[in-house]
Amino acid sequence: MRIRLDIAYDGTHFRGWAKQPTLRTVQGTLEAALARIVGSDVQFVVAGRTDAGVHAVGQVAHVDLDEAQWSRIESRQGRAPQDPAASIARRMRGVLGAYPDATVTRSSIAPDGFDARFSAVWRRYRYRLADSTAGYDPLRRHDTTAHRGVLDDQAMDAAARTLIGLHDFAAYCKPREEATTIRTLLDYRWSRDSEGVLVAEVKADAFCHSMVRALVGACVAVGEGRLDVDDLVVLRDALTRTSEFKVLAARGLTLTEVGYPADELLSTRAEQTRARRDGTSA
């Protein structure tokens, strides 16, 4: 039985999504919680492997339960029976405790052909950046990066929009052996919220390693006046990493949503993605 899991986490005290020996990770924490419920080890497949310190409110994963594991879920419904698949999220929240920094917000039986990673058609991230215009809010210190000085938000937005489209983003990615850096950037824009915080919305079919934080850092260089609006395209087309901008801190970055096609297209999408990509990360 394949189960879809909708997941949220504060990445501050995790060493990223992917399970690693001796390190605390989101995958390791959630898999251990579900293993306690089903009585044996499980393995999640995730839409996008986030780096250390990156948060999520719209992460998606799937897990395949064997017959024995599913039987344990079905047999322990308690006095108020409900959809067994839906009960997984509730029971995992019970295992994780009252105020966990990672949780499953929803669980359901996955449609035929669903693959959390390969069926996805896009991922959306948000980056929060507080310059001197916004000031410092201690209650948002875990999900907002602070910047000294005032940034030109209009120039940052104009620069961001020049990068939209299908391109090789090698200049904005940390290279990984045999992994493509060709991506379709579907949307990238900057605006200020009601409190003056700069907020970036970034959407792409997929992201290569550190890509979002590099894109943010490039626009910050424009906002500071160190780069011109058109320079980001020139740097992109050079296809090499550069010291012209910094990759910004993970704390400001949150995975907000993952998009999937209609159920009847899930399997086809997964096959297409497997054929051309080998990994996604922010």
C-alpha positions as a Python dict, from the first residue, in 0.01 Angstrom:
ca = {
    (1, 'M'): (0, 0, 0),
    (2, 'R'): (152, 332, -108),
    (3, 'I'): (77, 620, 131),
    (4, 'R'): (116, 990, 54),
    (5, 'L'): (245, 1199, 345),
    (6, 'D'): (218, 1578, 363),
    (7, 'I'): (493, 1708, 586),
    (8, 'A'): (601, 2027, 764),
    (9, 'Y'): (915, 2100, 962),
    (10, 'D'): (1134, 2367, 1118),
    (11, 'G'): (1474, 2279, 974),
    (12, 'T'): (1678, 2473, 1231),
    (13, 'H'): (1798, 2175, 1430),
    (14, 'F'): (1804, 1917, 1150),
    (15, 'R'): (2101, 1830, 931),
    (16, 'G'): (1878, 1836, 626),
    (17, 'W'): (1616, 1594, 499),
    (18, 'A'): (1820, 1288, 400),
    (19, 'K'): (1891, 1025, 662),
    (20, 'Q'): (2255, 1014, 774),
    (21, 'P'): (2426, 792, 1032),
    (22, 'T'): (2465, 961, 1375),
    (23, 'L'): (2303, 1286, 1253),
    (24, 'R'): (1952, 1414, 1327),
    (25, 'T'): (1758, 1453, 1001),
    (26, 'V'): (1394, 1500, 906),
    (27, 'Q'): (1377, 1170, 720),
    (28, 'G'): (1537, 979, 1005),
    (29, 'T'): (1304, 1133, 1262),
    (30, 'L'): (983, 1067, 1069),
    (31, 'E'): (1078, 719, 954),
    (32, 'A'): (1156, 622, 1314),
    (33, 'A'): (813, 749, 1424),
    (34, 'L'): (629, 548, 1159),
    (35, 'A'): (844, 240, 1226),
    (36, 'R'): (721, 240, 1586),
    (37, 'I'): (362, 231, 1460),
    (38, 'V'): (397, -38, 1192),
    (39, 'G'): (648, -250, 1381),
    (40, 'S'): (935, -252, 1128),
    (41, 'D'): (1158, -23, 923),
    (42, 'V'): (1015, 200, 650),
    (43, 'Q'): (1172, 421, 385),
    (44, 'F'): (1032, 751, 258),
    (45, 'V'): (1067, 890, -96),
    (46, 'V'): (1049, 1270, -88),
    (47, 'A'): (958, 1537, -344),
    (48, 'G'): (1269, 1745, -273),
    (49, 'R'): (1564, 1681, -43),
    (50, 'T'): (1613, 2003, 153),
    (51, 'D'): (1950, 2108, 294),
    (52, 'A'): (2043, 2161, 659),
    (53, 'G'): (1847, 2450, 810),
    (54, 'V'): (1584, 2469, 533),
    (55, 'H'): (1219, 2455, 644),
    (56, 'A'): (903, 2315, 485),
    (57, 'V'): (528, 2363, 516),
    (58, 'G'): (438, 2178, 195),
    (59, 'Q'): (681, 1888, 167),
    (60, 'V'): (545, 1564, 19),
    (61, 'A'): (672, 1208, 55),
    (62, 'H'): (544, 858, -5),
    (63, 'V'): (604, 531, 176),
    (64, 'D'): (525, 176, 67),
    (65, 'L'): (382, -41, 345),
    (66, 'D'): (392, -418, 311),
    (67, 'E'): (97, -640, 402),
    (68, 'A'): (205, -690, 763),
    (69, 'Q'): (264, -318, 818),
    (70, 'W'): (-70, -222, 665),
    (71, 'S'): (-247, -485, 876),
    (72, 'R'): (-112, -319, 1191),
    (73, 'I'): (-255, 14, 1075),
    (74, 'E'): (-595, -138, 998),
    (75, 'S'): (-616, -335, 1322),
    (76, 'R'): (-547, -45, 1560),
    (77, 'Q'): (-825, 201, 1492),
    (78, 'G'): (-941, 234, 1852),
    (79, 'R'): (-1292, 318, 1965),
    (80, 'A'): (-1353, 575, 1692),
    (81, 'P'): (-1255, 404, 1367),
    (82, 'Q'): (-1153, 623, 1075),
    (83, 'D'): (-988, 587, 738),
    (84, 'P'): (-677, 377, 820),
    (85, 'A'): (-455, 580, 590),
    (86, 'A'): (-570, 907, 743),
    (87, 'S'): (-498, 772, 1091),
    (88, 'I'): (-128, 743, 1013),
    (89, 'A'): (-73, 1119, 1041),
    (90, 'R'): (-261, 1137, 1371),
    (91, 'R'): (-70, 846, 1519),
    (92, 'M'): (266, 982, 1402),
    (93, 'R'): (189, 1315, 1566),
    (94, 'G'): (123, 1124, 1887),
    (95, 'V'): (461, 953, 1867),
    (96, 'L'): (643, 1278, 1782),
    (97, 'G'): (504, 1458, 2088),
    (98, 'A'): (326, 1783, 2167),
    (99, 'Y'): (563, 2036, 2006),
    (100, 'P'): (773, 1854, 1746),
    (101, 'D'): (986, 2040, 1492),
    (102, 'A'): (875, 1792, 1224),
    (103, 'T'): (527, 1655, 1168),
    (104, 'V'): (296, 1485, 922),
    (105, 'T'): (-1, 1712, 855),
    (106, 'R'): (-196, 1465, 639),
    (107, 'S'): (-175, 1105, 520),
    (108, 'S'): (-376, 934, 247),
    (109, 'I'): (-370, 642, 5),
    (110, 'A'): (-168, 755, -296),
    (111, 'P'): (-336, 747, -638),
    (112, 'D'): (-217, 485, -886),
    (113, 'G'): (113, 587, -1044),
    (114, 'F'): (196, 844, -774),
    (115, 'D'): (563, 899, -696),
    (116, 'A'): (632, 1187, -457),
    (117, 'R'): (961, 1268, -627),
    (118, 'F'): (924, 1183, -992),
    (119, 'S'): (554, 1266, -1044),
    (120, 'A'): (601, 1626, -925),
    (121, 'V'): (573, 1892, -1195),
    (122, 'W'): (696, 2185, -986),
    (123, 'R'): (822, 2293, -645),
    (124, 'R'): (768, 2634, -486),
    (125, 'Y'): (995, 2798, -227),
    (126, 'R'): (972, 3119, -26),
    (127, 'Y'): (1268, 3316, 105),
    (128, 'R'): (1230, 3579, 380),
    (129, 'L'): (1490, 3853, 410),
    (130, 'A'): (1473, 4142, 657),
    (131, 'D'): (1685, 4446, 572),
    (132, 'S'): (1699, 4765, 780),
    (133, 'T'): (1363, 4873, 644),
    (134, 'A'): (1190, 4584, 820),
    (135, 'G'): (1404, 4562, 1132),
    (136, 'Y'): (1441, 4246, 1340),
    (137, 'D'): (1157, 4028, 1474),
    (138, 'P'): (1292, 3777, 1730),
    (139, 'L'): (984, 3558, 1683),
    (140, 'R'): (1080, 3503, 1317),
    (141, 'R'): (1452, 3451, 1373),
    (142, 'H'): (1441, 3087, 1260),
    (143, 'D'): (1280, 3153, 919),
    (144, 'T'): (1410, 3498, 826),
    (145, 'T'): (1760, 3606, 727),
    (146, 'A'): (1876, 3949, 848),
    (147, 'H'): (2061, 4193, 622),
    (148, 'R'): (2232, 4514, 726),
    (149, 'G'): (2144, 4816, 518),
    (150, 'V'): (1856, 4881, 280),
    (151, 'L'): (1804, 4678, -35),
    (152, 'D'): (1645, 4799, -360),
    (153, 'D'): (1348, 4562, -384),
    (154, 'Q'): (1240, 4688, -726),
    (155, 'A'): (1582, 4618, -879),
    (156, 'M'): (1585, 4274, -714),
    (157, 'D'): (1245, 4192, -860),
    (158, 'A'): (1346, 4309, -1207),
    (159, 'A'): (1665, 4100, -1192),
    (160, 'A'): (1479, 3792, -1074),
    (161, 'R'): (1241, 3800, -1367),
    (162, 'T'): (1527, 3803, -1621),
    (163, 'L'): (1616, 3446, -1516),
    (164, 'I'): (1275, 3288, -1581),
    (165, 'G'): (1266, 3013, -1842),
    (166, 'L'): (1440, 2692, -1945),
    (167, 'H'): (1815, 2735, -1897),
    (168, 'D'): (2131, 2571, -1772),
    (169, 'F'): (2168, 2703, -1415),
    (170, 'A'): (2517, 2562, -1354),
    (171, 'A'): (2631, 2906, -1234),
    (172, 'Y'): (2366, 2895, -961),
    (173, 'C'): (2409, 2533, -852),
    (174, 'K'): (2658, 2336, -648),
    (175, 'P'): (2765, 2071, -899),
    (176, 'R'): (2696, 1703, -842),
    (177, 'E'): (2854, 1432, -1051),
    (178, 'E'): (2635, 1318, -1343),
    (179, 'A'): (2345, 1545, -1233),
    (180, 'T'): (2199, 1788, -1485),
    (181, 'T'): (2177, 2158, -1403),
    (182, 'I'): (1917, 2232, -1672),
    (183, 'R'): (1596, 2354, -1508),
    (184, 'T'): (1282, 2545, -1600),
    (185, 'L'): (1244, 2843, -1368),
    (186, 'L'): (869, 2905, -1382),
    (187, 'D'): (845, 3208, -1154),
    (188, 'Y'): (1083, 3425, -953),
    (189, 'R'): (976, 3752, -796),
    (190, 'W'): (1046, 3978, -496),
    (191, 'S'): (809, 4195, -294),
    (192, 'R'): (779, 4341, 55),
    (193, 'D'): (515, 4215, 296),
    (194, 'S'): (306, 4436, 525),
    (195, 'E'): (595, 4462, 773),
    (196, 'G'): (856, 4549, 513),
    (197, 'V'): (1020, 4207, 498),
    (198, 'L'): (1150, 4114, 152),
    (199, 'V'): (987, 3792, 32),
    (200, 'A'): (1098, 3593, -271),
    (201, 'E'): (867, 3343, -440),
    (202, 'V'): (1060, 3092, -651),
    (203, 'K'): (896, 2816, -855),
    (204, 'A'): (1061, 2563, -1088),
    (205, 'D'): (1009, 2217, -1226),
    (206, 'A'): (1294, 2114, -995),
    (207, 'F'): (1596, 2270, -825),
    (208, 'C'): (1956, 2157, -823),
    (209, 'H'): (2174, 2170, -511),
    (210, 'S'): (2175, 2516, -339),
    (211, 'M'): (2005, 2674, -643),
    (212, 'V'): (1739, 2877, -460),
    (213, 'R'): (1983, 3028, -212),
    (214, 'A'): (2222, 3115, -494),
    (215, 'L'): (1943, 3284, -690),
    (216, 'V'): (1854, 3482, -377),
    (217, 'G'): (2215, 3580, -317),
    (218, 'A'): (2250, 3706, -674),
    (219, 'C'): (1945, 3930, -636),
    (220, 'V'): (2075, 4062, -304),
    (221, 'A'): (2394, 4170, -486),
    (222, 'V'): (2168, 4361, -728),
    (223, 'G'): (1975, 4512, -437),
    (224, 'E'): (2301, 4631, -285),
    (225, 'G'): (2407, 4788, -615),
    (226, 'R'): (2708, 4557, -658),
    (227, 'L'): (2555, 4398, -969),
    (228, 'D'): (2330, 4542, -1239),
    (229, 'V'): (1991, 4392, -1324),
    (230, 'D'): (2119, 4242, -1650),
    (231, 'D'): (2431, 4091, -1492),
    (232, 'L'): (2245, 3784, -1363),
    (233, 'V'): (2176, 3660, -1715),
    (234, 'V'): (2541, 3716, -1812),
    (235, 'L'): (2655, 3516, -1509),
    (236, 'R'): (2401, 3243, -1581),
    (237, 'D'): (2513, 3205, -1941),
    (238, 'A'): (2879, 3177, -1833),
    (239, 'L'): (2781, 2836, -1685),
    (240, 'T'): (3045, 2855, -1408),
    (241, 'R'): (3027, 2928, -1035),
    (242, 'T'): (3125, 3283, -948),
    (243, 'S'): (3231, 3489, -645),
    (244, 'E'): (3021, 3786, -763),
    (245, 'F'): (2750, 3695, -508),
    (246, 'K'): (2706, 3486, -195),
    (247, 'V'): (2480, 3187, -141),
    (248, 'L'): (2249, 3306, 136),
    (249, 'A'): (2179, 3131, 465),
    (250, 'A'): (1939, 2838, 479),
    (251, 'R'): (1731, 2985, 763),
    (252, 'G'): (1529, 3211, 534),
    (253, 'L'): (1420, 2934, 298),
    (254, 'T'): (1096, 2735, 317),
    (255, 'L'): (952, 2476, 78),
    (256, 'T'): (590, 2587, 55),
    (257, 'E'): (425, 2365, -208),
    (258, 'V'): (476, 2077, -450),
    (259, 'G'): (257, 2050, -760),
    (260, 'Y'): (137, 1729, -925),
    (261, 'P'): (-56, 1660, -1246),
    (262, 'A'): (-401, 1502, -1265),
    (263, 'D'): (-411, 1147, -1132),
    (264, 'E'): (-426, 989, -1476),
    (265, 'L'): (-98, 1162, -1570),
    (266, 'L'): (102, 1071, -1259),
    (267, 'S'): (266, 759, -1400),
    (268, 'T'): (358, 924, -1732),
    (269, 'R'): (511, 1221, -1554),
    (270, 'A'): (719, 992, -1330),
    (271, 'E'): (855, 803, -1630),
    (272, 'Q'): (949, 1125, -1808),
    (273, 'T'): (1126, 1268, -1505),
    (274, 'R'): (1325, 954, -1432),
    (275, 'A'): (1454, 961, -1788),
    (276, 'R'): (1616, 1305, -1760),
    (277, 'R'): (1693, 1395, -1399),
    (278, 'D'): (1900, 1254, -1119),
    (279, 'G'): (1818, 1446, -802),
    (280, 'T'): (1656, 1765, -676),
    (281, 'S'): (1754, 1981, -382),
    (282, 'A'): (1750, 2341, -262),
}
